[in-house]
Amino acid sequence: MKIYLNEQDVANAICVFVADLERIHPEEVQIEFLFNEDEGVSCLVKMYNRSFNYGEQQMSDAIGFFLDEVHRFSSHSMEIIIHFNEDEGITSEVSFTY
């Protein structure tokens, strides 16, 4: 089985993940996606007066957490791939192995 996440889904996953870590509401987290040909996909996470960068691994962790916590998929059986496309922006493909 595969699940495809659009850019808004990926942003929501990161907001939920950061909110859980920081014990705040997801609405208090802002995301700005970045793409660099040499470094790949990343995002700038902002909350209150703080900001920090998430690389692909942290973004994958956030997607796994989101699918596990919110949708009750087992994160132990996921393979998460993050893509960048000019038309669609940041997307993710999640494959499940059983």
C-alpha positions as CSV (number, residue, x, y, z in Angstrom):
1,M,0.0,0.0,0.0
2,K,1.2,3.6,-0.7
3,I,0.0,6.9,0.5
4,Y,0.8,10.2,-1.3
5,L,1.0,13.4,0.7
6,N,0.8,16.8,-0.9
7,E,2.7,19.9,0.3
8,Q,-0.1,20.9,2.7
9,D,-0.2,17.4,4.2
10,V,3.6,17.5,4.7
11,A,3.4,20.9,6.3
12,N,0.6,19.7,8.6
13,A,2.7,16.6,9.6
14,I,5.6,18.8,10.5
15,C,3.4,21.3,12.5
16,V,1.9,18.4,14.5
17,F,5.3,16.9,15.2
18,V,6.9,20.2,16.3
19,A,3.8,21.0,18.4
20,D,4.1,17.7,20.2
21,L,7.8,18.2,20.9
22,E,7.4,21.7,22.1
23,R,4.0,21.2,23.9
24,I,2.2,23.9,21.9
25,H,-0.7,24.0,19.4
26,P,0.1,23.1,15.8
27,E,-1.4,26.4,14.7
28,E,1.5,28.1,16.5
29,V,4.1,26.6,14.2
30,Q,4.9,28.1,10.7
31,I,6.7,26.2,8.0
32,E,8.7,27.5,5.0
33,F,9.9,24.8,2.6
34,L,13.3,25.2,0.9
35,F,14.9,23.3,-2.0
36,N,18.5,23.4,-2.9
37,E,19.9,21.3,-5.8
38,D,23.0,20.4,-3.7
39,E,21.3,19.8,-0.4
40,G,17.8,18.7,-1.4
41,V,14.6,19.4,0.5
42,S,14.5,21.1,3.9
43,C,12.2,23.5,5.8
44,L,12.5,26.4,8.1
45,V,10.3,25.9,11.2
46,K,9.2,29.0,13.1
47,M,7.5,29.3,16.4
48,Y,7.3,32.3,18.7
49,N,10.7,34.0,18.4
50,R,12.6,30.8,17.5
51,S,13.4,29.2,14.2
52,F,15.4,26.2,13.1
53,N,16.0,24.0,10.0
54,Y,14.7,20.6,9.4
55,G,16.4,18.4,6.9
56,E,14.9,15.5,5.0
57,Q,15.4,13.1,7.9
58,Q,13.6,15.3,10.4
59,M,10.8,15.8,7.9
60,S,10.5,12.1,7.4
61,D,10.4,11.6,11.2
62,A,7.6,14.1,11.3
63,I,5.6,12.4,8.6
64,G,6.1,9.0,10.3
65,F,5.0,10.5,13.7
66,F,1.9,12.2,12.1
67,L,0.8,9.0,10.3
68,D,1.4,6.9,13.5
69,E,-0.2,9.3,16.0
70,V,-3.0,10.9,14.1
71,H,-3.9,8.1,11.6
72,R,-2.7,5.1,13.6
73,F,-0.5,3.6,10.9
74,S,2.5,1.8,12.2
75,S,5.6,3.9,11.7
76,H,7.8,0.7,11.9
77,S,6.6,-0.5,8.6
78,M,6.9,2.8,6.6
79,E,9.3,3.8,3.9
80,I,9.1,7.6,3.5
81,I,10.4,9.4,0.4
82,I,10.2,13.2,0.0
83,H,10.1,14.7,-3.4
84,F,10.3,18.2,-4.9
85,N,8.5,19.1,-8.1
86,E,8.2,22.6,-9.6
87,D,4.5,22.2,-10.1
88,E,3.5,20.3,-6.9
89,G,6.2,21.6,-4.5
90,I,7.2,19.3,-1.6
91,T,5.4,15.9,-1.6
92,S,5.9,12.6,0.0
93,E,5.3,9.0,-0.9
94,V,4.9,6.6,1.9
95,S,5.1,2.8,1.3
96,F,4.1,0.2,3.8
97,T,5.7,-3.2,4.2
98,Y,3.9,-5.9,6.1
